[in-house]
Amino acid sequence: MVKALDSRQNDWIILVVIGFIYLADQLTKLFVERNLCPFRSIPSSGPLQLVCTYNTGSAFGLFQQHTNILILASIVGLGVLFYVYWVHYIPSTLFRMSLGLQFGGAFGNLLDRVFYGRVTDFIKIGPWPVFNLADSAVVVGIIILVWLLAFPKRKAKRAGSTTELFIRSKIYGKVS
């Protein structure tokens, strides 16, 4: 069911988050490419490093050299996000931020694939595969969205509702 457009008055938050994530993602990738490529890292070893890598695949290095399929998958993913926005809309700032994080990260990596045929990854934490800010934004946005959809807010119970007063009068014989 599509919610009324009145509840979408603060949706500008989504656009601000998209812009912030996209800009931060592109600036950090530019910094890394200018200062660390190729084959340098800060620090040179340790559990947390900034290191320049190019990824022609998806998460965990899957689907290497399948850029066209990944571009199509990204477009489908963006379509799913639009569907969630219109059909499962939750009028909360957290919902808007979740979508903004996902849209911003998806646009960042999608446009890199379209223009360069690859994505620049640079955050290395321990044995985890190298990733970037766009990847982080998408993952955090998905976690927030799943939480919001899995555990919807319960509506506050009104103490003086007509139904409750009727039940109390039948049980106790009077209304307090």
N, C-alpha and C positions, 0 to 999 in steps of 0.2 A: 504494500500500500504506500503510495506517495504522500508524504506529509505536506501540510500547507506551506506555502512559500513564506508566510509571516515568520515562522520559526527560523528562517535562514538569514535573518538580518545581520548576524555577526560572521557571516561566511567569509568576509574579507580576511579573517585570520588565516584561512587556508592559503590564500594567495600570498600573504606575508611570509608564512612558513615555507611555502614552495620557493619563493624568491630567495629567502635567506639560505636554505639548504643548497639550492642550485649554485648560488654565488660562492658560498663557502667551499663547496665541493670543487668547483672549477678553479678557484684561487689556490686551494691546497694542492691540487694536481699540477697546476702551473708551477708553483713553488718547487715541488718535488722534481718535476721534469727539468727545471732550470738548474737546480742545485745538486741533485743526486743521480741523475741519469748520465751515463749508464753505470751500473754496478757499484754504487757507493751507498753507504748506510750510516745513519746517525742513531746511536753509537755504533761502532763497528761490530759489537756483539752484545748479547744480553737478552733478557726476556721481553723487552719492549724496544722495537727499532722502527725507524722510518727508513724504508728501502724502496727503491723504484723498481717496479715490475710492470710488465704489460700483459694484459689478460685478454686473449681473443675468445675465451670461453665464458662460462657462467660461474656460479659459486663452486668452490672447491676444484676449480680447473676443469670442470666437466664441459663437454661440447666444444673443445678447442677447434678453431677454424670454421665454426658454423655461425658466422656473424649474421647472415640473413635470417636464419631460424631464430636466433636470439633477439633480433630486431622485431620480428613478428611476435615472438613470445612477450616482449616488453609492451608492444602495442595492445595485445590481448590483456595483459595485466593491468594496463591503464584503463582499458574498457571495464574490467571487473571493478576497479576502484570507483569509476563513475557510477556503475550499477549500485555499489554499496552506498555511495553518497545519496543517490536518488531513492532507493528502495528501503534501505536500513538506516535512514538518517536518525541521528541522535542529536538533539539540540544542546550540545555541551562543548565547551572549549577544548576538552581533552579529545573528543571525537574529531573536531576540526584540526587540531594539531596532529593527530594520528594520520589523517588523510594528507595533510600538508607535508609531513615527513616522507610518506610513501611516494606521493606525486613528485616532490622535489628530488628525491634520490633516484626514482625511476627515470625522470627526465634527464638528469645528469648523466647517468650511464647510457641511456638510449641515444642521446645526442652524440656522446663520445663514439659509440659504435657506428652511428650513421656517418659522422664526419671523418673518423680516424680508423675505423675498422677494429678498434680495440678499446679497452678501458685501462686507465692507469691506476694501479693499486699500490699502496705504500705503507700501510699500518701492519706491522708484524708483531703479534703477541704470542710468545712461546711457540708451541708447535702448530698453532692455528694457521690456516691459510691466510695469505696477505689479502687485505681488503682496503676499502677507502671510505670516505665520509658518506657517500651516497649509499653504499651497502649498509652502513651502520644505521642511517636514517630509515631505510626501508625496513630493516629488522626491528628496530625500536617501534616504528609505526605499526607494524603487523602485530607485535606483542600487545601494544595498547589497544588496538582494534579488537583483537581476539578477547582480551579481558573485558572490554566494554560490551561486546556481543554475548559473551558467555555468562557474564554476571551483571545483568541490567539492574539499574537502580530500582529499588522497590519504592513505590509511592508511599508517602507518609500517610499513616492512618489518621483520619480525622476523628478526634475524640468525641465530637458531638454529632456524628452522622445520624441520619434518620433511622437507618437500619439498626445501628447499635443501640439507639434509644429504644426502639421497638423491642429488640431482644431483651434488653435489661428490664423493661416493664413487664414482659411475660415471665421472666425468670424470678425477679425479685418483687414483683407486684407494684413497684414504684420506680420513678425515675429520679436519680440523685443528681 
